[in-house]
Amino acid sequence: MNKKAIALALGFASLSSIQLTAQAANIEAGKNAFETCRGCHTSPGASNVYPTYYVPKVGGQVAAYTAAALTAYKTSNRPHRTMMANTYDFSEQTIEDIAAYLATATGGSAKAIANGGDAKKGKELAASCMACHNGDTNEGASNPVLSGQHANYMERAMQEYQSGKRKNALMQSMVQGLSADDIKDIAAYFTSQKGLTAVD
């Protein structure tokens, strides 16, 4: 390879490196972008308006899942007016940045609010859920961590999958045969486990 070809190859390599760096998630930028979200997601036990359920804990959540959830709100595939309003103008980069930040934000309160369900029964019922919801936060993981989440938020999520308000064919098939008591018990089980935190 002559000198001109080598220089050209190095130039392309440098350009590719710059482009990849520009597209990589930026945790500090994500922290700054998250400022408008702190009013709800940093207060342990903060409740949503009717229908009342606790605002979910998002500290330590899998980045790929958070990005998918924010995109679903942005595109109105998840019906929540406040979240839709907060995400409508997010760029893909902003979503990736926030998701990367939240994956590292594990220093907040771990307190999870229970619902009085039977966690032991819930563990049995949740056996089929564990293939996906096993708490894996390693690089490449895409399924959400449920351990340590507020119980009535999880109940609400499962109800929305049952009704079709949340669009996910696999989740809809998994929850269709569950009774209200089953849902309550599954939520109780996951809430009893250590995992997610509020954002500090």
SEMARKOL-159274 format. One line per 10 residues: number of its first residue (from 1); their letters; for each residue x negated, y, z of C-alpha. Coordinates in nm, 2 decimals, always signed. Example, Ala and Ser with C-alpha at 12.3 -4.5 7.8 and 13.67 -1.06 7.14 Angstrom:
! residues 2
1) as) -1.23,-0.45,+0.78 ~ -1.37,-0.11,+0.71
***
This chain:
! residues 200
1) mnkkaialal) +0.00,+0.00,+0.00 ~ -0.14,+0.34,-0.10 ~ -0.17,+0.64,+0.13 ~ +0.14,+0.81,-0.02 ~ +0.35,+0.50,+0.03 ~ +0.23,+0.46,+0.39 ~ +0.31,+0.82,+0.47 ~ +0.66,+0.79,+0.31 ~ +0.73,+0.47,+0.51 ~ +0.62,+0.64,+0.83
11) gfaslssiql) +0.83,+0.94,+0.75 ~ +1.14,+0.72,+0.71 ~ +1.06,+0.53,+1.03 ~ +1.03,+0.86,+1.22 ~ +1.36,+0.99,+1.07 ~ +1.54,+0.66,+1.17 ~ +1.40,+0.69,+1.52 ~ +1.53,+1.05,+1.55 ~ +1.87,+0.95,+1.43 ~ +1.89,+0.66,+1.67
21) taqaanieag) +1.79,+0.87,+1.96 ~ +2.05,+1.14,+1.86 ~ +2.32,+0.87,+1.86 ~ +2.22,+0.70,+2.19 ~ +2.44,+0.76,+2.49 ~ +2.32,+1.04,+2.71 ~ +2.39,+0.99,+3.08 ~ +2.33,+1.35,+3.18 ~ +2.56,+1.47,+2.90 ~ +2.82,+1.22,+3.02
31) knafetcrgc) +2.79,+1.35,+3.37 ~ +2.85,+1.70,+3.25 ~ +3.15,+1.60,+3.03 ~ +3.30,+1.41,+3.32 ~ +3.33,+1.73,+3.53 ~ +3.69,+1.79,+3.42 ~ +3.78,+1.43,+3.53 ~ +3.64,+1.46,+3.89 ~ +3.96,+1.60,+4.04 ~ +4.13,+1.26,+4.00
41) htspgasnvy) +3.85,+1.00,+3.97 ~ +3.63,+1.11,+4.26 ~ +3.90,+1.10,+4.54 ~ +3.96,+0.76,+4.70 ~ +4.33,+0.69,+4.71 ~ +4.44,+0.98,+4.49 ~ +4.78,+0.90,+4.34 ~ +4.93,+0.97,+4.00 ~ +5.27,+1.14,+3.97 ~ +5.58,+0.92,+3.92
51) ptyyvpkvgg) +5.56,+0.64,+3.85 ~ +5.32,+0.65,+4.14 ~ +5.01,+0.44,+4.14 ~ +4.65,+0.51,+4.25 ~ +4.41,+0.67,+4.01 ~ +4.18,+0.39,+3.90 ~ +3.82,+0.36,+4.03 ~ +3.58,+0.39,+3.73 ~ +3.24,+0.40,+3.90 ~ +3.03,+0.10,+3.78
61) qvaaytaaal) +3.27,+0.01,+3.50 ~ +3.14,-0.16,+3.19 ~ +3.04,+0.11,+2.94 ~ +3.18,-0.06,+2.63 ~ +3.52,-0.11,+2.80 ~ +3.53,+0.26,+2.92 ~ +3.46,+0.37,+2.57 ~ +3.73,+0.15,+2.43 ~ +3.98,+0.28,+2.70 ~ +3.90,+0.65,+2.63
71) tayktsnrph) +3.94,+0.59,+2.26 ~ +4.27,+0.42,+2.32 ~ +4.39,+0.73,+2.51 ~ +4.25,+0.96,+2.24 ~ +4.44,+0.78,+1.97 ~ +4.76,+0.75,+2.18 ~ +4.74,+0.37,+2.20 ~ +4.76,+0.40,+2.58 ~ +5.06,+0.60,+2.69 ~ +4.94,+0.84,+2.96
81) rtmmantydf) +5.00,+1.21,+2.90 ~ +4.72,+1.34,+3.12 ~ +4.46,+1.11,+2.98 ~ +4.58,+1.17,+2.63 ~ +4.55,+1.55,+2.68 ~ +4.21,+1.51,+2.84 ~ +4.06,+1.30,+2.56 ~ +4.23,+1.43,+2.24 ~ +3.92,+1.64,+2.14 ~ +3.65,+1.40,+2.26
91) seqtiediaa) +3.39,+1.31,+2.00 ~ +3.27,+0.96,+1.97 ~ +2.94,+1.08,+2.12 ~ +3.11,+1.24,+2.42 ~ +3.30,+0.91,+2.48 ~ +2.98,+0.71,+2.47 ~ +2.81,+0.96,+2.70 ~ +3.09,+0.95,+2.96 ~ +3.10,+0.57,+2.94 ~ +2.72,+0.54,+3.00
101) ylatatggsa) +2.74,+0.78,+3.29 ~ +3.02,+0.59,+3.47 ~ +2.84,+0.26,+3.43 ~ +2.57,+0.41,+3.65 ~ +2.79,+0.60,+3.89 ~ +2.81,+0.34,+4.17 ~ +2.74,+0.55,+4.48 ~ +3.10,+0.65,+4.56 ~ +3.36,+0.50,+4.79 ~ +3.42,+0.13,+4.75
111) kaianggdak) +3.75,+0.15,+4.94 ~ +4.03,-0.03,+4.74 ~ +4.39,+0.00,+4.84 ~ +4.57,-0.33,+4.87 ~ +4.94,-0.41,+4.80 ~ +5.03,-0.68,+5.05 ~ +5.01,-0.95,+4.79 ~ +4.87,-1.30,+4.86 ~ +4.50,-1.29,+4.76 ~ +4.47,-1.67,+4.80
121) kgkelaascm) +4.75,-1.74,+4.56 ~ +4.62,-1.47,+4.34 ~ +4.28,-1.64,+4.31 ~ +4.45,-1.95,+4.18 ~ +4.66,-1.76,+3.93 ~ +4.35,-1.56,+3.82 ~ +4.15,-1.87,+3.73 ~ +4.23,-1.83,+3.36 ~ +4.13,-1.46,+3.38 ~ +3.78,-1.53,+3.50
131) achngdtneg) +3.63,-1.62,+3.17 ~ +3.66,-1.25,+3.07 ~ +3.70,-1.07,+3.40 ~ +3.40,-1.22,+3.58 ~ +3.23,-0.90,+3.68 ~ +2.96,-0.92,+3.41 ~ +2.80,-0.57,+3.38 ~ +2.49,-0.69,+3.19 ~ +2.40,-0.52,+2.86 ~ +2.64,-0.64,+2.59
141) asnpvlsgqh) +2.93,-0.69,+2.83 ~ +3.26,-0.56,+2.70 ~ +3.53,-0.68,+2.94 ~ +3.63,-0.46,+3.22 ~ +3.54,-0.52,+3.58 ~ +3.85,-0.56,+3.79 ~ +3.70,-0.65,+4.13 ~ +3.75,-0.37,+4.38 ~ +4.02,-0.19,+4.17 ~ +4.33,-0.05,+4.35
151) anymeramqe) +4.60,-0.31,+4.35 ~ +4.90,-0.11,+4.23 ~ +4.69,+0.03,+3.94 ~ +4.63,-0.33,+3.82 ~ +4.99,-0.42,+3.87 ~ +5.09,-0.12,+3.65 ~ +4.84,-0.22,+3.38 ~ +4.97,-0.58,+3.37 ~ +5.33,-0.46,+3.35 ~ +5.23,-0.23,+3.06
161) yqsgkrknal) +5.08,-0.52,+2.88 ~ +5.40,-0.72,+2.94 ~ +5.61,-0.44,+2.80 ~ +5.38,-0.37,+2.50 ~ +5.30,-0.02,+2.62 ~ +4.94,-0.13,+2.63 ~ +4.84,-0.28,+2.30 ~ +4.62,-0.59,+2.33 ~ +4.74,-0.92,+2.18 ~ +4.52,-1.14,+2.41
171) mqsmvqglsa) +4.63,-0.96,+2.73 ~ +4.99,-0.95,+2.63 ~ +4.98,-1.33,+2.58 ~ +4.80,-1.38,+2.91 ~ +5.06,-1.19,+3.12 ~ +5.39,-1.27,+2.95 ~ +5.48,-1.56,+3.17 ~ +5.38,-1.39,+3.50 ~ +5.65,-1.30,+3.75 ~ +5.64,-0.97,+3.96
181) ddikdiaayf) +5.51,-1.17,+4.25 ~ +5.24,-1.34,+4.04 ~ +5.12,-1.00,+3.92 ~ +5.12,-0.87,+4.28 ~ +4.91,-1.17,+4.40 ~ +4.66,-1.15,+4.11 ~ +4.61,-0.78,+4.18 ~ +4.56,-0.85,+4.55 ~ +4.29,-1.10,+4.47 ~ +4.09,-0.87,+4.25
191) tsqkgltavd) +4.13,-0.58,+4.50 ~ +3.99,-0.80,+4.78 ~ +3.66,-0.84,+4.59 ~ +3.36,-0.60,+4.58 ~ +3.30,-0.42,+4.26 ~ +3.42,-0.08,+4.13 ~ +3.37,+0.24,+4.32 ~ +3.51,+0.59,+4.31 ~ +3.27,+0.84,+4.14 ~ +3.07,+1.04,+4.40
***
